[in-house]
Amino acid sequence: MTDWIAATRDNGTLPYIVIDKAAAAVLVFDAGGRLQGASPALIGVAPGDDSSPGIGSKDLSKIGPAERTTPAGRFVSRFGLAAGGETVLWIDWSTSVALHAVVTGNRRERRLERLLSPSPVDNRITFGCINVPANFYREKVRPLFRQSGGVVYILPDTKPLETVFPGVLVRAPAARSATGETLR
């Protein structure tokens, strides 16, 4: 995916982020495609690549566990205010999906511990937003996206990559014979 973005300049002149849900990881790139940082992330509790219809207008208390997905796709994102006056990177305003510093208000969720865990399995905890460590958000995301926003690419976890990103050609690695010759 990152090779495709760099080769096609799909991001134009904007910085970009690639979110790998399977690895629960965020990669931040400047507009020229140079990696600026990587971090573990917390993502939506439910696997899936689409947001439930009308999810952005529901109260959090009315959102069931199966609806708590992080949608896959390409999103032009900008900073803006969220509930409580917090500034977040809005990924998809209509579905209320944003990237922001980890929320630690509910100690039972152990969000900081989940970020530090070596396994991505326990990183599914959010309502769909992407949570990253506060210092990563402050030092890597904000400086690059503050002026004019950027592009966020969220990789699918249930759909084929080429279904979500039709321009990306997914090729299987070429097989090699016992002598090292490439087989087609």
The 8 nearest C-alpha neighbors of each residue, nearest first, counted from 0:
[[1, 3, 2, 4, 167, 17, 154, 5],
 [0, 2, 4, 3, 5, 17, 32, 6],
 [3, 1, 5, 0, 4, 6, 7, 32],
 [2, 4, 6, 0, 1, 5, 7, 167],
 [5, 3, 1, 9, 7, 8, 2, 6],
 [4, 6, 8, 2, 3, 7, 32, 1],
 [5, 7, 3, 4, 8, 2, 9, 1],
 [6, 8, 9, 4, 5, 3, 10, 2],
 [9, 7, 5, 10, 11, 4, 6, 3],
 [8, 10, 7, 4, 11, 5, 6, 3],
 [9, 11, 8, 13, 150, 12, 15, 4],
 [12, 10, 8, 9, 13, 30, 14, 7],
 [11, 13, 30, 10, 14, 31, 8, 149],
 [14, 12, 30, 149, 10, 11, 15, 150],
 [15, 13, 30, 29, 149, 28, 143, 150],
 [16, 14, 150, 28, 149, 151, 27, 13],
 [15, 17, 27, 151, 26, 28, 152, 18],
 [16, 18, 152, 26, 25, 153, 151, 19],
 [19, 17, 25, 153, 24, 154, 20, 152],
 [18, 20, 24, 154, 22, 21, 23, 153],
 [19, 21, 23, 22, 18, 154, 156, 24],
 [22, 20, 23, 19, 156, 119, 24, 155],
 [21, 23, 24, 20, 19, 119, 39, 118],
 [24, 22, 20, 40, 119, 21, 19, 39],
 [25, 23, 39, 40, 19, 22, 38, 18],
 [24, 26, 18, 38, 37, 17, 39, 40],
 [25, 27, 37, 17, 16, 36, 18, 28],
 [28, 26, 16, 36, 35, 34, 15, 37],
 [29, 27, 34, 35, 33, 15, 32, 14],
 [28, 30, 14, 32, 31, 33, 15, 35],
 [29, 31, 14, 13, 12, 32, 28, 15],
 [32, 30, 29, 33, 14, 28, 12, 5],
 [33, 31, 28, 29, 30, 5, 34, 14],
 [34, 32, 28, 29, 31, 35, 30, 27],
 [33, 35, 28, 36, 27, 32, 29, 26],
 [36, 34, 28, 27, 33, 29, 139, 37],
 [37, 35, 27, 34, 26, 139, 38, 28],
 [38, 36, 26, 25, 27, 24, 39, 35],
 [37, 39, 25, 24, 40, 26, 36, 131],
 [38, 40, 24, 23, 114, 25, 131, 37],
 [41, 39, 131, 24, 23, 130, 114, 25],
 [40, 42, 122, 130, 129, 123, 23, 124],
 [43, 41, 129, 123, 125, 127, 128, 124],
 [44, 42, 127, 125, 68, 69, 126, 67],
 [43, 45, 123, 124, 125, 67, 68, 42],
 [46, 44, 68, 67, 65, 43, 47, 64],
 [47, 45, 68, 44, 156, 157, 48, 43],
 [48, 46, 157, 68, 49, 45, 156, 70],
 [47, 49, 70, 71, 155, 157, 69, 156],
 [50, 48, 70, 47, 51, 71, 68, 69],
 [49, 51, 70, 68, 52, 54, 94, 48],
 [50, 52, 54, 66, 53, 49, 68, 94],
 [53, 51, 54, 50, 55, 94, 49, 66],
 [54, 52, 55, 56, 51, 57, 94, 50],
 [53, 55, 57, 51, 56, 52, 94, 50],
 [56, 54, 94, 95, 93, 53, 57, 92],
 [55, 57, 54, 53, 58, 94, 95, 93],
 [58, 56, 54, 55, 59, 61, 62, 53],
 [57, 59, 61, 60, 56, 62, 55, 54],
 [60, 58, 62, 61, 57, 126, 63, 54],
 [59, 61, 58, 62, 63, 57, 126, 64],
 [60, 62, 59, 58, 57, 63, 54, 64],
 [63, 61, 59, 60, 66, 64, 57, 58],
 [62, 64, 66, 65, 61, 67, 60, 59],
 [63, 65, 67, 66, 45, 62, 44, 126],
 [64, 66, 45, 63, 67, 68, 44, 46],
 [67, 65, 64, 63, 68, 51, 62, 45],
 [68, 66, 126, 127, 43, 45, 64, 65],
 [69, 67, 43, 127, 45, 66, 47, 70],
 [68, 70, 127, 43, 42, 128, 48, 71],
 [71, 69, 48, 49, 50, 68, 72, 47],
 [72, 70, 153, 48, 155, 154, 49, 69],
 [73, 71, 153, 152, 163, 74, 70, 154],
 [72, 74, 152, 151, 153, 75, 150, 71],
 [73, 75, 151, 150, 76, 90, 152, 72],
 [76, 74, 150, 149, 151, 90, 73, 77],
 [75, 77, 90, 149, 148, 89, 150, 74],
 [78, 76, 148, 88, 89, 79, 149, 147],
 [77, 79, 88, 87, 89, 86, 148, 145],
 [80, 78, 86, 87, 77, 88, 89, 81],
 [79, 81, 86, 85, 84, 87, 82, 78],
 [80, 82, 85, 84, 86, 83, 87, 79],
 [83, 81, 84, 85, 80, 86, 87, 79],
 [82, 84, 85, 81, 80, 86, 87, 79],
 [83, 85, 82, 80, 81, 86, 79, 87],
 [86, 84, 81, 80, 83, 87, 82, 79],
 [85, 87, 80, 79, 81, 84, 78, 88],
 [88, 86, 99, 78, 79, 89, 80, 98],
 [89, 87, 78, 98, 97, 77, 90, 99],
 [88, 90, 97, 76, 77, 91, 78, 92],
 [89, 91, 76, 97, 96, 74, 88, 92],
 [92, 90, 96, 93, 89, 94, 95, 97],
 [91, 93, 95, 94, 89, 96, 90, 55],
 [94, 92, 55, 91, 95, 96, 56, 54],
 [95, 93, 55, 92, 96, 54, 91, 50],
 [96, 94, 92, 55, 93, 91, 97, 89],
 [97, 95, 128, 91, 94, 90, 127, 92],
 [98, 96, 89, 90, 128, 88, 129, 87],
 [97, 99, 129, 88, 128, 130, 87, 89],
 [100, 98, 87, 130, 97, 101, 131, 88],
 [99, 101, 133, 131, 130, 132, 136, 102],
 [100, 102, 130, 131, 132, 133, 103, 99],
 [101, 103, 104, 100, 130, 110, 105, 99],
 [102, 104, 105, 101, 110, 106, 111, 109],
 [105, 103, 102, 106, 108, 107, 110, 101],
 [104, 106, 107, 103, 108, 109, 102, 110],
 [105, 107, 108, 109, 104, 103, 110, 111],
 [108, 106, 109, 105, 110, 104, 103, 112],
 [107, 109, 106, 110, 105, 124, 103, 113],
 [110, 108, 112, 107, 106, 111, 113, 105],
 [109, 111, 113, 112, 108, 114, 103, 101],
 [112, 110, 114, 113, 109, 115, 103, 101],
 [113, 111, 115, 109, 114, 110, 116, 108],
 [112, 114, 110, 116, 115, 111, 122, 121],
 [115, 113, 111, 112, 116, 39, 40, 110],
 [114, 116, 112, 113, 117, 111, 39, 118],
 [115, 117, 113, 118, 114, 112, 119, 121],
 [118, 116, 115, 119, 114, 113, 120, 39],
 [117, 119, 120, 116, 121, 122, 22, 113],
 [120, 118, 122, 23, 22, 121, 117, 21],
 [121, 119, 118, 122, 123, 23, 22, 21],
 [120, 122, 123, 119, 113, 118, 124, 116],
 [123, 121, 41, 119, 120, 113, 124, 42],
 [122, 124, 44, 42, 43, 121, 41, 125],
 [123, 125, 44, 43, 122, 42, 41, 126],
 [126, 124, 43, 127, 42, 44, 128, 123],
 [125, 127, 67, 43, 128, 44, 68, 124],
 [128, 126, 43, 69, 68, 67, 125, 42],
 [129, 127, 96, 97, 98, 126, 125, 42],
 [128, 130, 98, 42, 41, 97, 40, 99],
 [131, 129, 101, 41, 99, 100, 40, 98],
 [130, 132, 40, 100, 101, 133, 99, 136],
 [131, 133, 135, 134, 100, 101, 136, 130],
 [134, 132, 100, 136, 135, 137, 101, 131],
 [133, 135, 137, 136, 132, 138, 139, 100],
 [136, 134, 138, 132, 139, 137, 133, 131],
 [135, 137, 140, 133, 134, 139, 138, 100],
 [136, 138, 134, 141, 135, 139, 133, 140],
 [137, 139, 135, 136, 134, 140, 141, 142],
 [140, 138, 135, 136, 141, 137, 142, 36],
 [139, 141, 136, 143, 142, 144, 137, 138],
 [140, 142, 145, 144, 137, 143, 139, 136],
 [143, 141, 145, 140, 144, 139, 138, 137],
 [142, 144, 141, 140, 145, 14, 139, 29],
 [143, 145, 148, 141, 146, 142, 149, 147],
 [146, 144, 141, 142, 143, 148, 147, 78],
 [147, 145, 144, 148, 143, 142, 77, 78],
 [148, 146, 144, 145, 149, 77, 13, 143],
 [149, 147, 77, 144, 76, 145, 146, 78],
 [148, 150, 13, 14, 76, 15, 144, 75],
 [149, 151, 75, 15, 74, 76, 10, 16],
 [152, 150, 16, 74, 15, 73, 17, 75],
 [151, 153, 73, 17, 72, 16, 18, 154],
 [154, 152, 71, 18, 72, 17, 19, 151],
 [153, 155, 19, 71, 18, 20, 152, 72],
 [156, 154, 71, 48, 158, 157, 160, 153],
 [155, 157, 21, 158, 20, 47, 48, 154],
 [156, 158, 47, 155, 48, 159, 46, 160],
 [157, 159, 155, 156, 160, 162, 48, 163],
 [158, 160, 162, 161, 157, 163, 155, 156],
 [159, 161, 162, 163, 164, 155, 158, 154],
 [160, 162, 165, 164, 163, 159, 167, 168],
 [163, 161, 159, 160, 165, 164, 158, 167],
 [162, 164, 160, 161, 72, 165, 159, 71],
 [163, 165, 161, 166, 162, 167, 160, 72],
 [166, 164, 161, 167, 162, 163, 168, 160],
 [167, 165, 164, 168, 161, 3, 163, 162],
 [168, 166, 165, 161, 164, 169, 3, 0],
 [167, 169, 170, 166, 161, 165, 3, 160],
 [168, 170, 167, 171, 161, 160, 0, 159],
 [171, 169, 168, 172, 173, 167, 161, 160],
 [170, 172, 173, 169, 174, 168, 183, 182],
 [173, 171, 170, 174, 175, 169, 183, 181],
 [172, 174, 171, 181, 182, 175, 183, 170],
 [173, 175, 182, 181, 172, 176, 183, 180],
 [176, 174, 181, 179, 180, 182, 173, 177],
 [175, 177, 179, 180, 178, 181, 182, 174],
 [176, 178, 179, 175, 180, 181, 174, 182],
 [179, 177, 176, 180, 175, 181, 182, 174],
 [180, 178, 176, 175, 177, 181, 182, 174],
 [181, 179, 176, 175, 178, 182, 177, 174],
 [182, 180, 175, 174, 173, 179, 176, 183],
 [181, 183, 174, 175, 180, 173, 176, 179],
 [182, 173, 181, 174, 175, 180, 172, 176]]
